[in-house]
Amino acid sequence: MLGSGVRTVGVLHAVVGDVHGQLDALRRLEDRVAAHAARHGLQPLVISVGDLVDRGPDSSGVVRHVARGVAAGTHVAVMGNHESMFLAVVRAVAPDLMSDAGDPWPPDTPTFEELWERKLGNASRWLPLDDYVRFQTLSWLVQGGATTLASYGAIDVADPSTWRVDPEDLRFLADLPVIWRAEGVVVTHALLGKEAMVALGSEDAAVRERAREVAMWGRTPPKNRMDDDRVHVSGHTPLSAVRRRPQIGVVQCDTGAGFGRRLSAWCVETDRVLSVGI
Ligand SMILES: [Mn+2]
């Protein structure tokens, strides 16, 4: 298209915190992002830090909306610990839903059975496998999984045989990367240091698996910058406002949408925070 007179429009990267099923707030925030981008002559790209699902009223709507955006090139998302729990529970207790979707499964991700066999935590040491799976399932249900299943039309969330989840949504969630990079920005769900970031690309599957877990669950701020050339943006830990930590090159943008507080975005190119109430 060179010489056709088409001008390249710069991109405004807007990194949105944990949405947790708050579709209405996400749409209102995206309107704010679009207006802000237009004022700067930029094209918005909405980047989700993950935890699209659980807690809020319309997880299925959020997944559909973001999946459509990813397909259209207007959105990007990385995987959060809630997507990971959702997939693991469905695989363990509603395997027919997974097989209907072609058995999607993220790379370097242990199943509950594999975790149980390793006997690493108290729950797997003390409980028989069935109880261990029940324990993991219940802990997801009480952390907002029940509202996710309700949004997909489960008849009884306590009875996995009545669950339903769109197969394309399971494939979309299993396909989410745990890290996403562009010029000036690197996004993961949780906090991780440079060692874990490097470990994500390790030759050793066990090392990659451990690094993925940190990328989705980590809460310890790294001592040094994870990436010298990029700001590292994450969510996962709800804060009262978007927090910039310039000394370590980190921005944290989960402002508690899942707990009925606010949904916020940090815009990379303008260092601007946009935020809407739930
Ligand atoms: Mn999280």
Residues whose N, C-alpha, C, O or C-beta is under 5 A from the ligand:
A	BS01	MN	D51 G80 N81 M216 H236
